[in-house]
Amino acid sequence: MKVRSLGALLLTGALVLLPATAAQADTIRAQQWALDALDAERAWATTKGRGITVAVLDTGVDGTHPDLEDNVLKGKDMIGFGARQGDKAWARHGTNMAGIIAGHGHGPGRADGVLGIAPEAKILPVRVILEDGDKSRTKARNTRGTALADGIRWAADHGADVINMSLGDDSESAHADAREDAAVQYALSKGAVVVASAGNGGEKGDHISYPAAYPGVIAVTAVDRYGARASFSTRRWYATVSAPGDDIVMAGPDREYYKGWGTSAAAAFASGAVALVRAAHPDLGPAQIKRLLEDTAEDSPSGGRDDSFGYGFIDPVAAIAKGTEIKPAAAPAYPKKYFGQGPSKQEPGSSTSSWLGLAAGALGAGLLVVATVLWRTRRRT
């Protein structure tokens, strides 16, 4: 069965589901190659993210999912309309991302289901976009809105240590939004580390994606299980690090498990890794953690950095270890300039872009393409 392609801004295809198949209890875990790639077991010898709150700015999160129960805090809906909890077009993408970050599994010994990179971190859900299939998308498309900017500020004011934005816009007609930029700078000044997906435009012109391109954001590109750049992953000057983003197992609010791809997943893995680093070194500021991830990344490109991988593949174990050498410092204000070449050196035919807040109500450049349902989980009592 072919998965329809997804646009940079609008989701043009529905989720593709194959019949659920029987599976052994460890089937899901056996397919979570990303945890091995990130050397999660070694990182967990130090911390599993306890005490850290990761805000997931997305389509909502199903806090009743057995893999997330007790890890999801009371959040905020910045939209106020559209699908509601229990509807089919609600919280799919957000729940996918939350599971990657802080899933703890379920069942006896929590041996079943999805395990996140920071399974003891808390998720703070902030709904800032609508799912594909939401009947209110037409309404949202005609509304400029400030959902993303407001959501960033709300998260920063309500205890977020990390802000994950597996979303963006890399359409040719979009532009940077001063309100979003200011909100990012506000969050950084409050001590929140801000992470975003670099974009899924690698095969469509590598157009610039915001919020990934705002100064101070940890922008994450995607690699496959072999460490190669995922073909869809956007190549741009703002790339900070890379993380797993292909053939990723995810938990859905319908209690199904899926496989999918996208820089959305890569950003979620990076946010979980940041949660581990923050748990180990709570006094380090956002700029210090960003630099720490850059300095400790493995498989660094020739010259130290490139637009495909940033500084290399994120290495939470190395970052946690090196963090002991860093003295906490006052958080610097990020200058209003770009890192690397910047847009003045952009490729012919590309353009700057922005996240449209409510305007599109889609998953945007960080969009995760869901390919296959793996199996349906049944809660055990």
Salt bridges, closest charged atoms under 4 A:
ASP39 OD2 - ARG42 NH1 3.05
ASP58 OD1 - HIS93 ND1 2.78
ASP62 OD2 - ARG255 NH1 2.70
ASP67 OD1 - HIS106 ND1 2.60
GLU69 OE1 - ARG379 NH2 3.22
ASP77 OD2 - ARG84 NH1 3.35
ASP77 OD2 - ARG127 NH1 2.93
ASP112 OD2 - ARG380 NH2 3.27
GLU120 OE1 - ARG50 NE 3.23
GLU131 OE1 - ARG92 NE 3.70
ASP132 OD1 - ARG137 NH1 2.46
ASP134 OD2 - ARG127 NH2 3.92
ASP157 OD1 - LYS190 NZ 3.45
GLU172 OE2 - HIS207 NE2 3.89
ASP177 OD2 - ARG144 NH2 2.36
ASP177 OD2 - ARG179 NH2 3.05
ASP181 OD2 - LYS336 NZ 3.11
ASP206 OD2 - ARG235 NH2 3.02
ASP247 OD2 - ARG225 NH2 2.69
ASP247 OD1 - LYS259 NZ 3.47
GLU256 OE2 - ARG376 NH2 2.49
GLU294 OE2 - LYS290 NZ 2.96
ASP295 OD1 - ARG291 NE 3.11
ASP307 OD1 - ARG305 NH1 2.97
GLU325 OE1 - LYS322 NZ 3.48
